[in-house]
Amino acid sequence: MLNIIMGATQKPLASEELKKFFTENQNLEGYLYIGYPIIGTVEGAFPIDALWISREHGLVIFNLVENKDIENYQDVQDDCANKIEAKLKGYKQLVEKRNLCVDINVLTFAPKLKKIEEFDEDYPLVNSETLYKILDSYIWNKNEYYEDLISVLQAISTIRKGKKRRVVMNSHSRGWKLKALEDSIANLDNQQSKAVIETVDGVQRIRGLAGSGKTIVIALKAAYLHAQHPDWKIVITFNTRSLKGQLKQLINTFYIEQTNEEPNWENLQIMHAWGAAGGGERNGIYYTFCSENNVEYSDYINSRNKFGSDDTFGRVCEKALLDTKGNIKELYDVVLVDEAQDFSVSFLRMCYEMLKVPKRLVYAYDELQNLRLQSLPSPEEIFGSHPNGTPRVKFYEASEGKPQQDIILEKCYRNSRPALVTAHALGFGIYRQQCNKNESDLVQMFEQNSLWNDVGYEVVDGKLEDGAHVVLSRTDESSPIFLEQHSDIDDLIQFKSFKDREEQDLWVSEQIVKNLKDDELRADDIIVINPDPMTTKRAVSGIRSKLFNIGIKSHTAGVDTTPDVFFAENEESVAFTGIYRAKGNEAAMVYVINSDLCYDSTFELAKKRNQLFTAITRSKAWVRVLGVGENMNKLAKEYEQTKAHNFTLDFIYPDKTQREKMNIINRDMSTAEKNRVKRSKSDLLNLIKELESGEIFVEDLGEDELGKLRELLKIKE
């Protein structure tokens, strides 16, 4: 199978002909990259026109010629070969003693040359008619290095393994297992490669699960575009402030790997979505929009007071857009948005309006991160229409060899299959009714059932249709088996219930001591998550105090650190966090404390279940879901059902009417709505008490009122 990945190129005509040639010759396998890689040299970045990696034929570099000018093509071939060889020799996995184990072949492809005279055999010069013969003549005798070659040329191995060297001595420890796990996740898969390198002249959407690599892809894409177009103004933006340090480290690592230079941070900016006055690190997309377009800026406190807590940021973005009256300054060449599921349509529109033509906007989001009843609206809805009614943004059918507008990352590289399915089962409430007969059915469900297939589930029984029984399972392709083979199921996931918070806190502190002293884990391999962001500082104090008394440092992210830092830099310190700061981060061992608070809720049950889902999916190896009392016991029962079903999702798919009811019951409510419901419930309870006590009689209510009440109760049954 051949994978064609189209990057940015200064030679579009020759690139198109090369792509056409490979598309027509389906027996040629491997990876064809156009506009990739970029080699770092002492003179700066050296872009390779095109490169083919084949298990059978080895590595072939293409020097592309747009017209018929082949002057000095031999020198260009020498440059390409020398620079690729120098890069590859820097990786010991591709070298035996002093010899590179990869055959490097270079040729010049000049499709406009209809007739090619004899040429030096050491410097092949070909057109579309003579290309196949010379490619077929290349034979690679050491193709056991194929996977390592792909990994190196994708320049991802050093990023996946992290920035700190892991030292482990015990071959049975968690640290040893974690190192093997990190080494196994060495190279990007094909869809991730496409997402990094392929960029359309317009809007591009990247969708995927938690742990599918969206943040890495967004960071690498920004670095790649910056290397290809150093003069472009590129912005990468996000919602969770603690992501900033991670994004900067990823971009810096990849860019230096590609170019041997530091990025120009003036042209490549990492900018929070909101921002404030003061410049530098305080800058943000919304603040920049307001200051550049001379419209009123509103900070968080004032905005909340004015618009309330219901989508405050979305409301201020919408107001700013309206205040410009359509006359908006175009500031950037590319905007990349991570965590797009956390933003309103008005913010995405704001990013789009700030772009120069051809409006290169890339937004990545997680279909399941918030377990929304509906995904983000379609691009046509988000970006609106022209005056004549045609959509400003339209997605077209994907075609072979062309950059994809809509990329789905279905493979999860963070969570094991059991952990991911458990998170989904609890988030949706799949086994909630089976465990507790007095509970209502599912908590929430996708409006579009096809989304399950998109994110890596397959139907193993029944039908994925409204009202039908269905059993969904993760595939080996979407959830690689090695992510769960390192430990027993009962070690990968544990649900534990305690009699009180003190007992829970003591157990967690003892386990962290064991992780650090016996398991060969580092402090940054551990996160303790409290699902309720409003109570985190108080909720984690007991565990932190116990750790402090035995000499183990810890910090609460965003409280003891700056908002942009999650893991403490340059010291060993265990991270404690609320759920919102946890988003976008990961650790090998995750402790989710006070999980019983997510079992049930008077208001916004879906939101509580989402918090639990997000917390569990922060784990890349082991997760402990902990809590207190009867609600924790009930939550543990749901997990046991998930386990009993061999980590599949077995349920009746709700029909449209049932989904609408879930949406009403479990919707996110504004403060005013909550207060209104509380008042109504209080009034109803008082009425029931007065009827029971005989203070008033049913007849006192009036026949009309009783009739309406009976009808309403019938409808709701």
Secondary structure as the mmCIF struct_conf table of DSSP 4:
data_model
#
loop_
_struct_conf.conf_type_id
_struct_conf.id
_struct_conf.beg_label_comp_id
_struct_conf.beg_label_asym_id
_struct_conf.beg_label_seq_id
_struct_conf.end_label_comp_id
_struct_conf.end_label_asym_id
_struct_conf.end_label_seq_id
STRN STRN1 LEU A 2 MET A 6
BEND BEND1 GLN A 10 GLN A 10
HELX_RH_AL_P HELX_RH_AL_P1 PRO A 12 GLU A 24
TURN_TY1_P TURN_TY1_P1 GLN A 26 ASN A 27
STRN STRN2 GLY A 30 ILE A 34
BEND BEND2 GLY A 35 GLY A 35
STRN STRN3 ILE A 38 THR A 41
TURN_TY1_P TURN_TY1_P2 VAL A 42 GLU A 43
STRN STRN4 GLY A 44 PRO A 47
BEND BEND3 ASP A 49 ASP A 49
STRN STRN5 ALA A 50 SER A 54
TURN_TY1_P TURN_TY1_P3 ARG A 55 HIS A 57
STRN STRN6 GLY A 58 LEU A 64
BEND BEND4 GLU A 66 LYS A 68
TURN_TY1_P TURN_TY1_P4 GLU A 71 ASN A 72
HELX_RH_AL_P HELX_RH_AL_P2 TYR A 73 LEU A 88
TURN_TY1_P TURN_TY1_P5 LYS A 89 GLY A 90
HELX_RH_3T_P HELX_RH_3T_P1 LYS A 92 LEU A 94
STRN STRN7 VAL A 95 GLU A 96
TURN_TY1_P TURN_TY1_P6 LYS A 97 ARG A 98
STRN STRN8 ASN A 99 LEU A 100
BEND BEND5 CYS A 101 VAL A 102
STRN STRN9 ILE A 104 PHE A 109
TURN_TY1_P TURN_TY1_P7 PRO A 111 LYS A 112
BEND BEND6 LYS A 114 LYS A 115
TURN_TY1_P TURN_TY1_P8 GLU A 121 ASP A 122
BEND BEND7 TYR A 123 TYR A 123
STRN STRN10 LEU A 125 VAL A 126
TURN_TY1_P TURN_TY1_P9 SER A 128 THR A 130
HELX_RH_AL_P HELX_RH_AL_P3 LEU A 131 SER A 137
BEND BEND8 ASN A 141 ASN A 141
HELX_RH_3T_P HELX_RH_3T_P2 ASN A 143 TYR A 145
HELX_RH_AL_P HELX_RH_AL_P4 TYR A 146 LEU A 153
TURN_TY1_P TURN_TY1_P10 GLN A 154 ALA A 155
HELX_RH_AL_P HELX_RH_AL_P5 SER A 157 ARG A 160
TURN_TY1_P TURN_TY1_P11 LYS A 161 LYS A 161
BEND BEND9 LYS A 163 LYS A 164
TURN_TY1_P TURN_TY1_P12 SER A 171 HIS A 172
BEND BEND10 SER A 173 SER A 173
HELX_RH_AL_P HELX_RH_AL_P6 ARG A 174 SER A 184
BEND BEND11 ILE A 185 ILE A 185
BEND BEND12 ASN A 187 ASN A 187
HELX_RH_AL_P HELX_RH_AL_P7 ASN A 190 ILE A 197
BEND BEND13 ASP A 201 GLY A 202
STRN STRN11 VAL A 203 GLY A 208
TURN_TY1_P TURN_TY1_P13 ALA A 210 GLY A 211
BEND BEND14 SER A 212 GLY A 213
HELX_RH_AL_P HELX_RH_AL_P8 LYS A 214 GLN A 228
TURN_TY1_P TURN_TY1_P14 PRO A 230 ASP A 231
BEND BEND15 TRP A 232 TRP A 232
STRN STRN12 ILE A 234 PHE A 238
BEND BEND16 ASN A 239 ASN A 239
TURN_TY1_P TURN_TY1_P15 ARG A 241 SER A 242
HELX_RH_AL_P HELX_RH_AL_P9 LEU A 243 THR A 259
BEND BEND17 ASN A 260 GLU A 261
TURN_TY1_P TURN_TY1_P16 TRP A 265 ASN A 267
STRN STRN13 LEU A 268 HIS A 272
BEND BEND18 ALA A 273 TRP A 274
TURN_TY1_P TURN_TY1_P17 ALA A 277 GLY A 278
BEND BEND19 GLY A 279 GLY A 279
HELX_RH_3T_P HELX_RH_3T_P3 GLY A 280 ARG A 282
STRN STRN14 GLY A 284 GLY A 284
HELX_RH_AL_P HELX_RH_AL_P10 ILE A 285 GLU A 292
TURN_TY1_P TURN_TY1_P18 ASN A 293 ASN A 294
HELX_RH_AL_P HELX_RH_AL_P11 TYR A 300 PHE A 307
BEND BEND20 SER A 309 ASP A 311
HELX_RH_AL_P HELX_RH_AL_P12 THR A 312 ASP A 323
TURN_TY1_P TURN_TY1_P19 THR A 324 GLY A 326
STRN STRN15 TYR A 332 VAL A 337
BEND BEND21 ASP A 338 GLU A 339
HELX_RH_3T_P HELX_RH_3T_P4 ALA A 340 ASP A 342
BEND BEND22 PHE A 343 PHE A 343
HELX_RH_AL_P HELX_RH_AL_P13 VAL A 345 GLU A 353
TURN_TY1_P TURN_TY1_P20 MET A 354 MET A 354
STRN STRN16 LEU A 355 TYR A 365
TURN_TY1_P TURN_TY1_P21 GLU A 367 GLN A 369
BEND BEND23 ASN A 370 ASN A 370
BEND BEND24 LEU A 373 GLN A 374
BEND BEND25 LEU A 376 LEU A 376
HELX_LH_PP_P HELX_LH_PP_P1 PRO A 377 SER A 378
HELX_RH_AL_P HELX_RH_AL_P14 PRO A 379 PHE A 383
STRN STRN17 SER A 385 SER A 385
TURN_TY1_P TURN_TY1_P22 PRO A 387 ASN A 388
BEND BEND26 GLY A 389 GLY A 389
STRN STRN18 PRO A 391 PRO A 391
BEND BEND27 ARG A 392 VAL A 393
TURN_TY1_P TURN_TY1_P23 GLU A 400 GLY A 401
BEND BEND28 LYS A 402 LYS A 402
BEND BEND29 GLN A 405 GLN A 405
STRN STRN19 ASP A 406 LEU A 409
BEND BEND30 TYR A 413 ASN A 415
HELX_RH_AL_P HELX_RH_AL_P15 ARG A 417 PHE A 428
TURN_TY1_P TURN_TY1_P24 GLY A 429 TYR A 431
HELX_RH_AL_P HELX_RH_AL_P16 ARG A 432 CYS A 435
TURN_TY1_P TURN_TY1_P25 LYS A 437 ASN A 438
BEND BEND31 GLU A 439 GLU A 439
BEND BEND32 ASP A 441 ASP A 441
BEND BEND33 VAL A 443 VAL A 443
BEND BEND34 GLU A 447 GLN A 448
TURN_TY1_P TURN_TY1_P26 ASN A 449 SER A 450
HELX_RH_AL_P HELX_RH_AL_P17 LEU A 451 ASP A 454
TURN_TY1_P TURN_TY1_P27 VAL A 455 GLY A 456
STRN STRN20 TYR A 457 GLY A 462
BEND BEND35 LEU A 464 GLU A 465
TURN_TY1_P TURN_TY1_P28 ASP A 466 GLY A 467
STRN STRN21 HIS A 469 ARG A 474
TURN_TY1_P TURN_TY1_P29 ASP A 476 SER A 478
BEND BEND36 SER A 479 SER A 479
TURN_TY1_P TURN_TY1_P30 ILE A 481 ILE A 481
HELX_RH_AL_P HELX_RH_AL_P18 PHE A 482 GLN A 485
TURN_TY1_P TURN_TY1_P31 HIS A 486 HIS A 486
BEND BEND37 SER A 487 SER A 487
HELX_RH_AL_P HELX_RH_AL_P19 ILE A 489 LEU A 492
STRN STRN22 ILE A 493 PHE A 498
BEND BEND38 LYS A 499 ASP A 500
HELX_RH_AL_P HELX_RH_AL_P20 ARG A 501 LYS A 517
TURN_TY1_P TURN_TY1_P32 ASP A 518 ASP A 518
BEND BEND39 ASP A 519 ASP A 519
HELX_RH_3T_P HELX_RH_3T_P5 ALA A 523 ASP A 525
STRN STRN23 ILE A 526 ASN A 530
BEND BEND40 PRO A 531 PRO A 531
TURN_TY1_P TURN_TY1_P33 PRO A 533 MET A 534
BEND BEND41 THR A 535 THR A 535
HELX_RH_AL_P HELX_RH_AL_P21 THR A 536 ALA A 539
TURN_TY1_P TURN_TY1_P34 VAL A 540 VAL A 540
HELX_RH_AL_P HELX_RH_AL_P22 SER A 541 ASN A 549
TURN_TY1_P TURN_TY1_P35 ILE A 550 GLY A 551
STRN STRN24 SER A 554 THR A 556
TURN_TY1_P TURN_TY1_P36 ALA A 557 ASP A 560
BEND BEND42 THR A 561 THR A 561
TURN_TY1_P TURN_TY1_P37 PRO A 563 ASP A 564
BEND BEND43 PHE A 566 PHE A 567
HELX_LH_PP_P HELX_LH_PP_P2 ALA A 568 ALA A 568
TURN_TY1_P TURN_TY1_P38 GLU A 569 ASN A 570
BEND BEND44 GLU A 571 GLU A 571
STRN STRN25 VAL A 574 GLY A 578
HELX_RH_AL_P HELX_RH_AL_P23 ILE A 579 ALA A 582
TURN_TY1_P TURN_TY1_P39 LYS A 583 GLY A 584
STRN STRN26 ALA A 587 VAL A 592
BEND BEND45 ASN A 594 ASN A 594
HELX_RH_3T_P HELX_RH_3T_P6 SER A 595 CYS A 598
TURN_TY1_P TURN_TY1_P40 TYR A 599 TYR A 599
BEND BEND46 THR A 602 PHE A 603
HELX_RH_AL_P HELX_RH_AL_P24 LEU A 605 ILE A 616
TURN_TY1_P TURN_TY1_P41 THR A 617 ARG A 618
STRN STRN27 SER A 619 VAL A 628
HELX_RH_AL_P HELX_RH_AL_P25 GLY A 629 ALA A 644
TURN_TY1_P TURN_TY1_P42 HIS A 645 ASN A 646
BEND BEND47 PHE A 647 PHE A 647
STRN STRN28 LEU A 649 ILE A 652
HELX_LH_PP_P HELX_LH_PP_P3 TYR A 653 PRO A 654
HELX_RH_AL_P HELX_RH_AL_P26 LYS A 656 ASN A 666
HELX_RH_AL_P HELX_RH_AL_P27 THR A 671 SER A 693
TURN_TY1_P TURN_TY1_P43 GLY A 694 GLY A 694
BEND BEND48 GLU A 695 ILE A 696
HELX_RH_3T_P HELX_RH_3T_P7 VAL A 698 LEU A 701
HELX_RH_AL_P HELX_RH_AL_P28 GLU A 703 LYS A 716
#
